[in-house]
Amino acid sequence: MRRMSRHPVWVRVSHWITTACVVTLAYTGVVILMAHPRLYWGEAGNDLTPALIELPISRNYKHGGFDAPVRFFEDRATPVSASRTYNIFNKNGWGRSLHFLAAWCLVVPGVAYVVAGIVGGHFRRRFFSGYGRLQGLTYTLVVFVAAPLIVLTGLAMSPAITAAFPFLLRVFGGQQSARTIHFFAFLALSLFVVGHVVMVVRSGVVQQLRAMTIGE
């Protein structure tokens, strides 16, 4: 049986920091989405505008609990308003703060991982030689496509960031478009994590954990 090659210390450290951040981001991201489980395309969207996708993940689904919408003016393009008939789930302020904190904590080791992986040849040895073709392609897409995409779309949802770098909104077609892309990038990364865990279990949990902790 071929012995697993030793992981460098920087790979092991960045792996566990990334793991903690990803778990935090997934949990807080779902909490944020529960408060408004509707996805749009373009610059803006709210409960009273048509949604691209509506997710049945909280009592806010189908934006229920509204009185009939009232038009401010007779014009078809007039703003509309409506009152709530019950309190919706909206306790996500802590989730947003923790989500952004975990995101920044992920970006630092993530950038260090990519730079070290390119300079030190880790990606060349692992992704293109040490892994099978499909596994290597999957890791390459995650590291160089999905991960940067979810970071950039996350930044595009921050008013402070887009005020300094407005081109982000133009790239993704608006804040709501960025949110929708962010969601699908999250789904792709979640599928990768599930597949990754399955592979770890099938190849030997103890062996893999030892390789990624103490490096043996």
C-alpha positions as CSV (number, residue, x, y, z in Angstrom):
1,M,0.0,0.0,0.0
2,R,1.4,3.4,-1.0
3,R,2.2,5.6,2.0
4,M,0.5,9.0,1.9
5,S,3.0,11.8,1.4
6,R,3.5,14.2,4.3
7,H,1.6,17.5,4.3
8,P,3.7,20.6,5.0
9,V,2.9,22.5,8.2
10,W,1.5,25.5,6.2
11,V,-1.0,23.2,4.4
12,R,-2.2,21.6,7.7
13,V,-2.6,25.0,9.5
14,S,-4.4,26.6,6.6
15,H,-6.6,23.6,6.2
16,W,-8.0,23.7,9.8
17,I,-8.3,27.5,9.8
18,T,-10.3,27.1,6.5
19,T,-12.4,24.4,8.0
20,A,-13.4,26.5,11.0
21,C,-14.2,29.5,8.8
22,V,-16.2,27.4,6.3
23,V,-18.4,25.9,9.0
24,T,-19.0,29.3,10.5
25,L,-19.7,30.8,7.1
26,A,-22.1,28.0,6.1
27,Y,-24.1,28.4,9.4
28,T,-24.3,32.1,9.4
29,G,-25.0,32.2,5.7
30,V,-28.1,30.0,6.1
31,V,-29.3,32.3,9.0
32,I,-28.9,35.3,6.8
33,L,-30.8,33.6,3.9
34,M,-33.6,32.5,6.2
35,A,-34.3,36.2,7.0
36,H,-34.9,36.8,3.2
37,P,-35.1,33.5,1.3
38,R,-35.5,35.1,-2.1
39,L,-32.9,35.6,-4.8
40,Y,-33.1,38.2,-7.5
41,W,-31.2,39.4,-10.6
42,G,-30.1,42.9,-11.1
43,E,-29.5,45.9,-8.9
44,A,-32.3,45.6,-6.4
45,G,-35.1,43.3,-5.0
46,N,-37.4,43.1,-2.1
47,D,-40.5,41.2,-0.8
48,L,-42.8,43.0,-3.1
49,T,-40.9,42.5,-6.4
50,P,-40.7,39.2,-8.4
51,A,-38.0,36.8,-7.2
52,L,-35.8,34.7,-9.5
53,I,-35.8,31.9,-6.9
54,E,-37.7,31.5,-3.6
55,L,-36.4,29.0,-1.0
56,P,-38.7,27.3,1.4
57,I,-36.4,27.5,4.4
58,S,-38.2,29.7,6.9
59,R,-41.6,31.3,7.7
60,N,-40.5,34.1,5.5
61,Y,-41.0,31.8,2.5
62,K,-43.5,33.2,-0.1
63,H,-43.2,36.5,1.9
64,G,-46.4,35.6,3.7
65,G,-48.0,37.8,6.3
66,F,-48.6,40.8,4.1
67,D,-51.8,42.8,3.6
68,A,-52.7,43.6,0.0
69,P,-50.1,45.9,-1.5
70,V,-51.1,49.5,-1.9
71,R,-49.9,51.7,-4.8
72,F,-48.7,55.2,-4.0
73,F,-49.7,56.5,-7.4
74,E,-51.8,55.4,-10.4
75,D,-48.7,55.0,-12.6
76,R,-47.8,51.3,-13.3
77,A,-44.2,52.0,-12.3
78,T,-45.3,53.5,-8.9
79,P,-43.8,52.2,-5.7
80,V,-46.0,49.9,-3.6
81,S,-46.2,49.3,0.1
82,A,-47.8,46.7,2.3
83,S,-48.0,46.0,6.0
84,R,-47.0,42.8,7.8
85,T,-49.6,40.7,9.5
86,Y,-47.1,38.9,11.7
87,N,-43.5,39.2,12.8
88,I,-41.1,37.6,10.4
89,F,-37.8,35.9,11.2
90,N,-35.3,38.7,11.1
91,K,-32.8,38.2,13.9
92,N,-29.8,37.9,11.7
93,G,-27.7,41.0,12.7
94,W,-25.3,38.8,14.7
95,G,-25.1,36.4,11.7
96,R,-24.1,39.1,9.3
97,S,-21.4,40.4,11.6
98,L,-20.0,36.9,12.2
99,H,-20.3,36.0,8.5
100,F,-18.1,38.9,7.5
101,L,-15.6,38.3,10.3
102,A,-15.3,34.6,9.3
103,A,-14.9,35.6,5.6
104,W,-12.0,37.9,6.4
105,C,-10.4,35.2,8.6
106,L,-10.7,32.9,5.6
107,V,-9.3,35.3,3.0
108,V,-5.9,35.7,4.8
109,P,-5.0,32.0,5.0
110,G,-6.6,31.4,1.7
111,V,-4.4,33.9,-0.1
112,A,-1.4,32.5,1.7
113,Y,-2.3,29.0,0.7
114,V,-2.6,29.9,-2.9
115,V,0.6,31.9,-3.0
116,A,2.6,29.2,-1.2
117,G,1.0,26.5,-3.3
118,I,2.0,28.1,-6.5
119,V,5.5,29.2,-5.4
120,G,6.3,25.9,-3.7
121,G,4.9,23.7,-6.4
122,H,2.3,22.1,-4.1
123,F,-0.5,22.5,-6.6
124,R,1.6,21.0,-9.4
125,R,2.6,18.0,-7.3
126,R,-0.8,17.4,-5.8
127,F,-3.4,18.6,-8.2
128,F,-1.8,17.6,-11.5
129,S,0.4,14.6,-10.4
130,G,-0.7,13.2,-7.0
131,Y,-4.4,13.1,-7.6
132,G,-6.5,11.4,-10.3
133,R,-7.6,13.5,-13.3
134,L,-11.1,14.1,-12.0
135,Q,-10.0,14.8,-8.4
136,G,-7.3,17.1,-9.6
137,L,-9.7,19.0,-11.9
138,T,-12.2,19.3,-9.0
139,Y,-9.6,20.8,-6.6
140,T,-8.4,23.1,-9.3
141,L,-11.9,24.5,-10.0
142,V,-12.5,24.9,-6.2
143,V,-9.3,26.8,-5.5
144,F,-9.0,28.9,-8.6
145,V,-12.7,29.4,-9.7
146,A,-15.3,28.7,-7.0
147,A,-13.4,30.1,-4.0
148,P,-12.4,33.4,-5.7
149,L,-16.0,33.8,-7.1
150,I,-17.6,33.4,-3.7
151,V,-15.2,36.0,-2.2
152,L,-15.7,38.5,-5.0
153,T,-19.5,38.2,-4.9
154,G,-19.4,38.5,-1.1
155,L,-17.4,41.8,-1.4
156,A,-19.8,43.0,-4.1
157,M,-22.6,42.8,-1.5
158,S,-20.7,45.2,0.9
159,P,-21.7,48.9,0.4
160,A,-18.3,49.9,1.9
161,I,-16.4,47.8,-0.6
162,T,-18.5,48.8,-3.6
163,A,-18.2,52.4,-2.7
164,A,-14.4,52.1,-3.1
165,F,-14.5,49.6,-5.9
166,P,-17.8,50.2,-7.9
167,F,-16.6,48.0,-10.8
168,L,-17.5,44.9,-8.7
169,L,-21.2,45.8,-9.2
170,R,-20.7,46.2,-12.9
171,V,-18.9,42.9,-13.2
172,F,-21.7,40.9,-11.6
173,G,-24.6,43.0,-12.9
174,G,-25.8,44.5,-9.6
175,Q,-25.8,43.6,-5.9
176,Q,-28.7,41.2,-6.1
177,S,-27.1,39.4,-9.0
178,A,-23.9,39.1,-6.9
179,R,-26.0,37.6,-4.1
180,T,-27.6,35.0,-6.4
181,I,-24.2,34.0,-7.8
182,H,-22.8,33.9,-4.2
183,F,-25.6,31.4,-3.3
184,F,-24.8,29.1,-6.2
185,A,-21.1,29.2,-5.5
186,F,-21.9,28.3,-1.9
187,L,-23.9,25.3,-3.2
188,A,-21.0,24.2,-5.4
189,L,-18.5,24.5,-2.5
190,S,-20.9,22.6,-0.2
191,L,-21.1,19.7,-2.7
192,F,-17.3,19.7,-2.8
193,V,-17.1,19.6,1.0
194,V,-19.5,16.7,1.2
195,G,-17.6,14.8,-1.5
196,H,-14.3,15.6,0.3
197,V,-15.6,14.2,3.6
198,V,-16.9,11.1,1.9
199,M,-13.5,10.5,0.3
200,V,-11.8,11.0,3.7
201,V,-14.1,8.5,5.3
202,R,-13.6,5.9,2.5
203,S,-9.9,6.3,2.5
204,G,-9.5,6.0,6.3
205,V,-10.5,8.7,8.8
206,V,-7.8,8.0,11.3
207,Q,-5.0,8.0,8.6
208,Q,-6.3,11.1,7.0
209,L,-6.7,13.0,10.3
210,R,-3.2,12.1,11.3
211,A,-1.9,13.3,8.0
212,M,-3.7,16.6,8.3
213,T,-2.9,17.2,12.0
214,I,0.5,15.8,13.0
215,G,1.6,15.2,9.4
216,E,2.2,11.4,9.7
